[in-house]
Amino acid sequence: MTAERTAAPADRGARDVLRRLRVATAADHGRVERHLDLMAPGLDRDRLASALALLHGFWRAAEAGLDAWAVREPAAAAALAWPHRRRAALFAADLAALGARPADAGPLLPTVAGTDAALGRMYVLEGATLGGVVIDRHLAGLPALAGVRLRAFSPYGSRTGAMWAAYRRAVRAHVAAGGDADAVVTSARGTFAALARWCGADEPVRA
């Protein structure tokens, strides 16, 4: 018998969960990217500040739920290095660097009931760091942003790959140990859908 056939269901779920997360959130991810259009060659300060304000409001709401989870499940939060992954304050600082006000509101997000839901929400936040590196390079080359150094899109710097890899290992280990992969995926989908609605990017897909 092959290894695939003899693998325990939890092991198969651990291998599959990240692919499921990517597929399940792809549509909303694409909508948000197209709507914010942060890679536009003509992006100016006003448009960037508007996008940053939306992202700041979302991150602040998303992190509030994760902070509450971390109080209830401190060991799980510490294993994920949660305090080092927070970046709502970086979005606020970037807005200040652009001479703009931080967001004073954010979307209403579901309660993070446990580690399954926390990992799903973190998939959205942590996945954004990968594309954020590319966005950061693009913004650094725009004449309209000369002299402005933004930090929120690339919060980990040279540690971006390591932080993403650590998150991936944590998700797989959690599911392999009996975590609910369906709940992780449901949380990620709900979080991305809320981000799309908050950004005004939840228009129906056209055929």
RONUZA-755043 format. One record per residue: residue number from 1; chain; residue in three letters; x, y, z of N, C-alpha, C in turn. Coordinates in steps of 0.02 Angstrom, whole numbers, plus 50000, padded with zeros to 5 digits. Last residue first. Layout:
<pts>
num,chaine,residu,n_xx,n_yy,n_zz,ca_xx,ca_yy,ca_zz,c_xx,c_yy,c_zz
NUM,A,ALA,X,Y,Z,X,Y,Z,X,Y,Z
...
</pts>
This chain:
<pts>
num,chaine,residu,n_xx,n_yy,n_zz,ca_xx,ca_yy,ca_zz,c_xx,c_yy,c_zz
207,A,ALA,49038,51841,49242,49056,51783,49200,49097,51807,49141
206,A,ARG,49091,51927,49387,49058,51928,49321,49084,51870,49279
205,A,VAL,49052,51918,49557,49098,51897,49504,49061,51896,49437
204,A,PRO,48988,52062,49642,48982,51994,49616,49031,51980,49561
203,A,GLU,49096,52152,49756,49051,52151,49699,49045,52080,49672
202,A,ASP,49168,52186,49870,49129,52124,49869,49077,52124,49813
201,A,ALA,49246,52292,49903,49268,52252,49847,49227,52189,49839
200,A,GLY,49242,52377,50009,49197,52391,49954,49213,52350,49892
199,A,CYS,49315,52343,50118,49350,52382,50066,49304,52402,50009
198,A,TRP,49222,52266,50184,49246,52327,50216,49280,52373,50164
197,A,ARG,49210,52155,50099,49152,52200,50111,49176,52267,50138
196,A,ALA,49340,52102,50111,49314,52123,50045,49256,52171,50053
195,A,LEU,49343,52072,50247,49389,52120,50220,49365,52147,50153
194,A,ALA,49244,51972,50250,49234,52034,50288,49280,52089,50263
193,A,ALA,49308,51875,50174,49245,51904,50149,49230,51970,50185
192,A,PHE,49415,51845,50258,49428,51876,50193,49366,51908,50164
191,A,THR,49343,51790,50366,49386,51848,50376,49400,51883,50310
190,A,GLY,49279,51680,50309,49240,51734,50339,49280,51797,50348
189,A,ARG,49390,51604,50270,49343,51629,50219,49302,51687,50247
188,A,ALA,49448,51577,50394,49485,51615,50344,49438,51644,50292
187,A,SER,49344,51501,50454,49366,51564,50484,49404,51607,50433
186,A,THR,49341,51390,50368,49282,51432,50375,49300,51501,50404
185,A,VAL,49469,51336,50392,49452,51362,50326,49392,51409,50329
184,A,VAL,49455,51298,50526,49509,51343,50506,49491,51376,50440
183,A,ALA,49349,51208,50517,49340,51270,50556,49394,51321,50538
182,A,ASP,49408,51105,50443,49351,51140,50416,49340,51207,50451
181,A,ALA,49507,51060,50531,49527,51094,50470,49470,51133,50439
180,A,ASP,49520,51059,50696,49467,51054,50646,49485,51094,50584
179,A,GLY,49653,50962,50771,49617,51024,50757,49568,51015,50699
178,A,GLY,49731,50850,50791,49660,50844,50803,49620,50908,50793
177,A,ALA,49861,50863,50755,49849,50846,50825,49775,50842,50841
176,A,ALA,49852,50908,50626,49877,50839,50637,49863,50816,50708
175,A,VAL,49815,51040,50651,49767,50994,50619,49788,50922,50631
174,A,HIS,49935,51087,50710,49871,51092,50745,49820,51043,50717
173,A,ALA,50029,51066,50610,50036,51031,50674,49970,51031,50712
172,A,ARG,49982,51155,50511,49985,51083,50498,49989,51043,50563
171,A,VAL,49996,51277,50580,49931,51255,50555,49931,51180,50544
170,A,ALA,50134,51280,50605,50087,51281,50660,50018,51256,50639
169,A,ARG,50189,51285,50478,50203,51227,50521,50152,51222,50577
168,A,ARG,50142,51411,50438,50121,51351,50402,50132,51288,50444
167,A,TYR,50211,51494,50529,50138,51491,50530,50114,51427,50496
166,A,ALA,50342,51470,50487,50322,51452,50555,50246,51448,50561
165,A,ALA,50337,51525,50359,50350,51453,50367,50329,51430,50436
164,A,TRP,50319,51660,50391,50267,51624,50354,50276,51549,50362
163,A,MET,50440,51684,50456,50378,51693,50493,50320,51657,50458
162,A,ALA,50532,51661,50353,50534,51620,50413,50468,51625,50452
161,A,GLY,50499,51761,50260,50493,51691,50242,50491,51646,50303
160,A,THR,50527,51879,50338,50461,51865,50310,50452,51791,50295
159,A,ARG,50645,51925,50387,50616,51867,50421,50548,51848,50393
158,A,SER,50681,52043,50328,50715,51982,50304,50687,51919,50336
157,A,GLY,50527,52112,50372,50590,52121,50337,50618,52055,50312
156,A,TYR,50406,52111,50435,50457,52065,50460,50525,52073,50425
155,A,PRO,50320,52200,50372,50336,52210,50443,50393,52167,50469
154,A,SER,50282,52267,50245,50337,52219,50253,50362,52222,50325
153,A,PHE,50178,52354,50258,50173,52303,50206,50229,52251,50212
152,A,ALA,50212,52445,50359,50159,52396,50371,50157,52340,50319
151,A,ARG,50307,52544,50330,50328,52483,50363,50275,52428,50365
150,A,LEU,50374,52671,50222,50317,52636,50251,50340,52568,50278
149,A,ARG,50452,52819,50209,50467,52748,50220,50409,52716,50257
148,A,VAL,50467,52948,50097,50422,52917,50144,50439,52843,50150
147,A,GLY,50547,52997,49995,50560,53020,50063,50515,52991,50116
146,A,ALA,50422,52986,49873,50493,52998,49887,50501,53026,49958
145,A,LEU,50300,52956,49824,50314,52937,49894,50387,52946,49912
144,A,ALA,50295,52990,49694,50249,53025,49738,50263,53010,49812
143,A,PRO,50383,52901,49631,50404,52970,49644,50360,53006,49694
142,A,LEU,50400,52737,49693,50354,52786,49666,50377,52857,49682
141,A,GLY,50476,52638,49752,50500,52666,49689,50454,52720,49659
140,A,ALA,50409,52595,49863,50473,52628,49874,50499,52662,49810
139,A,LEU,50302,52526,49807,50291,52592,49837,50355,52630,49846
138,A,HIS,50368,52408,49767,50335,52451,49718,50327,52522,49746
137,A,ARG,50409,52354,49889,50459,52373,49839,50430,52421,49788
136,A,ASP,50282,52332,49947,50330,52377,49979,50384,52400,49930
135,A,ILE,50228,52236,49863,50197,52302,49866,50246,52353,49895
134,A,VAL,50312,52130,49895,50311,52155,49827,50282,52226,49826
133,A,VAL,50277,52113,50030,50347,52126,50012,50351,52156,49942
132,A,GLY,50142,52081,50024,50162,52146,50049,50234,52163,50033
131,A,GLY,50132,51951,49988,50120,52001,49936,50142,52070,49958
130,A,LEU,50166,51909,50122,50203,51886,50063,50195,51936,50005
129,A,THR,50076,51963,50211,50146,51985,50216,50186,51964,50155
128,A,ALA,49955,51903,50192,49964,51970,50163,50037,51994,50167
127,A,GLY,49963,51790,50267,49970,51784,50195,49982,51851,50162
126,A,GLU,49933,51843,50393,50001,51822,50378,50013,51814,50303
125,A,LEU,49795,51873,50381,49844,51924,50401,49914,51905,50381
124,A,VAL,49739,51751,50340,49728,51812,50301,49782,51863,50317
123,A,TYR,49781,51666,50442,49799,51651,50373,49792,51713,50329
122,A,MET,49721,51716,50556,49791,51732,50545,49814,51714,50474
121,A,ARG,49595,51657,50543,49602,51730,50537,49674,51749,50522
120,A,GLY,49633,51522,50561,49601,51544,50500,49606,51619,50490
119,A,LEU,49685,51526,50690,49729,51508,50634,49699,51529,50568
118,A,ALA,49568,51558,50761,49626,51603,50762,49673,51589,50704
117,A,ALA,49487,51448,50741,49466,51512,50713,49525,51561,50711
116,A,ASP,49566,51353,50813,49546,51342,50743,49530,51408,50709
115,A,THR,49571,51409,50941,49631,51409,50899,49616,51394,50826
114,A,GLY,49415,51500,50961,49468,51454,50982,49525,51456,50933
113,A,ALA,49333,51604,50922,49310,51559,50974,49364,51514,51001
112,A,VAL,49332,51761,50888,49380,51707,50879,49370,51657,50936
111,A,THR,49179,51826,50826,49222,51811,50883,49270,51755,50866
110,A,PRO,49179,51907,50663,49156,51855,50710,49205,51848,50769
109,A,LEU,49185,52088,50650,49210,52021,50634,49184,51970,50684
108,A,LEU,49144,52235,50579,49123,52190,50632,49142,52119,50611
107,A,PRO,49278,52345,50528,49222,52300,50515,49205,52259,50577
106,A,GLY,49310,52505,50608,49330,52444,50574,49270,52399,50564
105,A,ALA,49365,52674,50637,49315,52621,50637,49343,52561,50600
104,A,ASP,49458,52769,50618,49422,52772,50682,49367,52720,50686
103,A,ALA,49624,52759,50552,49553,52741,50548,49521,52746,50617
102,A,PRO,49730,52905,50565,49716,52833,50570,49642,52820,50566
101,A,ARG,49753,53035,50442,49728,53012,50507,49720,52937,50508
100,A,ALA,49907,53080,50358,49836,53060,50359,49818,53035,50428
99,A,GLY,50038,53099,50325,49999,53157,50346,49925,53144,50349
98,A,LEU,50111,52989,50303,50080,53019,50244,50039,53081,50262
97,A,ALA,50142,52953,50431,50197,52974,50387,50172,53006,50323
96,A,ALA,50016,52912,50475,50045,52974,50502,50101,53000,50458
95,A,LEU,50008,52793,50404,49960,52847,50390,49987,52914,50416
94,A,ASP,50110,52724,50469,50116,52740,50398,50068,52795,50377
93,A,ALA,50055,52710,50596,50116,52750,50588,50126,52769,50515
92,A,ALA,49946,52627,50567,49934,52693,50595,49995,52738,50585
91,A,PHE,50016,52514,50525,49973,52548,50477,49958,52620,50502
90,A,LEU,50077,52482,50646,50119,52502,50589,50077,52537,50536
89,A,ALA,49970,52444,50725,50007,52506,50743,50052,52529,50686
88,A,ALA,49937,52324,50668,49890,52380,50661,49926,52446,50676
87,A,ARG,50016,52211,50684,50042,52268,50645,49992,52323,50631
86,A,ARG,50078,52067,50767,50029,52121,50765,50058,52180,50724
85,A,ARG,50170,51970,50786,50137,51971,50721,50088,52029,50714
84,A,HIS,50215,51962,50912,50263,51987,50863,50232,51993,50793
83,A,PRO,50111,51902,50984,50126,51972,50996,50173,52003,50943
82,A,TRP,50115,51764,50930,50064,51812,50911,50083,51884,50925
81,A,ALA,50192,51648,50918,50225,51713,50924,50177,51769,50906
80,A,LEU,50129,51529,50928,50125,51562,50863,50160,51629,50862
79,A,ALA,50148,51503,51061,50178,51457,51013,50178,51487,50943
78,A,ALA,50067,51603,51117,50140,51608,51123,50175,51563,51073
77,A,ALA,49941,51552,51087,49961,51616,51059,50037,51624,51062
76,A,ALA,49941,51435,51162,49934,51431,51089,49958,51495,51057
75,A,ALA,49951,51492,51291,50002,51446,51267,50001,51440,51191
74,A,PRO,49834,51572,51307,49901,51603,51302,49955,51556,51276
73,A,GLU,49688,51583,51276,49731,51526,51259,49803,51551,51251
72,A,ARG,49632,51703,51320,49600,51640,51339,49646,51580,51329
71,A,VAL,49718,51796,51263,49707,51797,51336,49677,51731,51359
70,A,ALA,49704,51764,51129,49769,51754,51161,49764,51756,51237
69,A,TRP,49573,51807,51103,49589,51735,51101,49654,51721,51138
68,A,ALA,49596,51944,51110,49550,51913,51158,49562,51838,51161
67,A,ASP,49681,51959,51000,49706,51976,51067,49662,51943,51120
66,A,LEU,49595,51926,50897,49651,51881,50912,49681,51896,50980
65,A,GLY,49509,52036,50900,49483,51968,50910,49537,51919,50929
64,A,ALA,49601,52136,50871,49565,52138,50934,49536,52069,50950
63,A,GLU,49643,52107,50742,49689,52095,50797,49654,52096,50864
62,A,ALA,49531,52146,50669,49553,52077,50666,49599,52060,50725
61,A,ALA,49525,52284,50696,49470,52240,50716,49492,52167,50719
60,A,ARG,49649,52323,50641,49634,52337,50711,49578,52292,50737
59,A,TRP,49635,52285,50508,49686,52252,50551,49671,52263,50625
58,A,PHE,49531,52374,50466,49522,52301,50465,49571,52267,50513
57,A,GLY,49591,52499,50484,49529,52482,50518,49517,52408,50521
56,A,HIS,49702,52483,50397,49712,52495,50469,49649,52477,50508
55,A,LEU,49639,52471,50274,49677,52414,50301,49690,52423,50375
54,A,LEU,49583,52599,50262,49541,52540,50261,49577,52480,50292
53,A,ALA,49700,52675,50265,49650,52685,50316,49602,52625,50320
52,A,LEU,49765,52631,50149,49795,52617,50214,49744,52626,50270
51,A,ALA,49680,52685,50051,49688,52612,50058,49716,52594,50126
50,A,SER,49700,52821,50076,49633,52793,50080,49636,52717,50089
49,A,ALA,49837,52832,50050,49812,52845,50117,49742,52817,50126
48,A,LEU,49838,52805,49912,49871,52760,49958,49845,52770,50029
47,A,ARG,49769,52917,49864,49741,52850,49854,49773,52800,49901
46,A,ASP,49858,53017,49907,49789,53017,49931,49758,52948,49923
45,A,ARG,49980,52987,49842,49976,52986,49915,49904,52981,49940
44,A,ASP,49950,52880,49698,49972,52941,49731,49960,52936,49806
43,A,LEU,49994,52768,49571,49968,52775,49639,49995,52838,49671
42,A,GLY,50027,52732,49442,50012,52803,49456,49984,52815,49525
41,A,PRO,50044,52595,49440,50103,52637,49430,50090,52711,49446
40,A,ALA,49968,52496,49565,49957,52542,49510,50019,52587,49501
39,A,MET,49968,52410,49669,50024,52404,49623,50017,52451,49563
38,A,LEU,49851,52425,49738,49911,52455,49767,49972,52450,49722
37,A,ASP,49711,52406,49721,49755,52423,49665,49820,52456,49688
36,A,LEU,49592,52381,49788,49641,52426,49819,49693,52449,49767
35,A,HIS,49530,52293,49694,49497,52353,49718,49547,52404,49747
34,A,ARG,49619,52188,49675,49598,52229,49618,49568,52295,49642
33,A,GLU,49629,52137,49807,49688,52162,49771,49669,52208,49714
32,A,VAL,49496,52098,49831,49527,52150,49872,49587,52180,49836
31,A,ARG,49478,51998,49733,49436,52058,49733,49468,52115,49772
30,A,GLY,49573,51902,49771,49580,51936,49707,49539,52000,49705
29,A,HIS,49518,51863,49894,49585,51890,49892,49594,51931,49827
28,A,ASP,49397,51807,49853,49396,51869,49891,49465,51902,49892
27,A,ALA,49452,51695,49783,49408,51743,49750,49407,51809,49787
26,A,ALA,49534,51622,49876,49562,51652,49815,49518,51706,49785
25,A,THR,49497,51551,49986,49500,51624,49993,49521,51659,49929
24,A,ALA,49503,51417,49949,49440,51443,49977,49439,51519,49980
23,A,VAL,49636,51397,49909,49581,51392,49860,49519,51427,49885
22,A,ARG,49706,51414,50030,49722,51455,49971,49664,51455,49922
21,A,LEU,49648,51316,50112,49644,51387,50131,49656,51431,50070
20,A,ARG,49684,51199,50044,49613,51217,50051,49605,51291,50069
19,A,ARG,49822,51204,50063,49795,51208,49995,49721,51228,49997
18,A,LEU,49823,51189,50202,49848,51251,50172,49826,51259,50100
17,A,VAL,49768,51059,50221,49734,51118,50247,49759,51182,50215
16,A,ASP,49834,50943,50179,49787,50975,50133,49763,51043,50156
15,A,ARG,49912,50898,50284,49945,50914,50220,49899,50956,50175
14,A,ALA,49814,50878,50380,49867,50926,50393,49902,50946,50329
13,A,GLY,49737,50777,50322,49708,50843,50332,49761,50896,50343
12,A,ARG,49828,50672,50329,49807,50697,50263,49777,50766,50269
11,A,ASP,49835,50661,50467,49895,50678,50430,49878,50705,50361
10,A,ALA,49703,50624,50497,49730,50687,50523,49792,50709,50486
9,A,PRO,49694,50497,50434,49655,50554,50409,49681,50621,50434
8,A,ALA,49857,50422,50409,49798,50435,50450,49760,50495,50423
7,A,ALA,49912,50335,50264,49916,50394,50308,49851,50402,50347
6,A,THR,49897,50237,50171,49904,50216,50240,49907,50275,50289
5,A,ARG,49891,50303,50050,49835,50262,50070,49838,50243,50143
4,A,GLU,50015,50366,50046,49954,50407,50045,49895,50367,50070
3,A,ALA,50103,50262,50040,50102,50302,50100,50039,50343,50104
2,A,THR,50021,50116,49968,50060,50177,49965,50056,50214,50030
1,A,MET,50042,49940,50000,50000,50000,50000,50044,50063,50000
</pts>
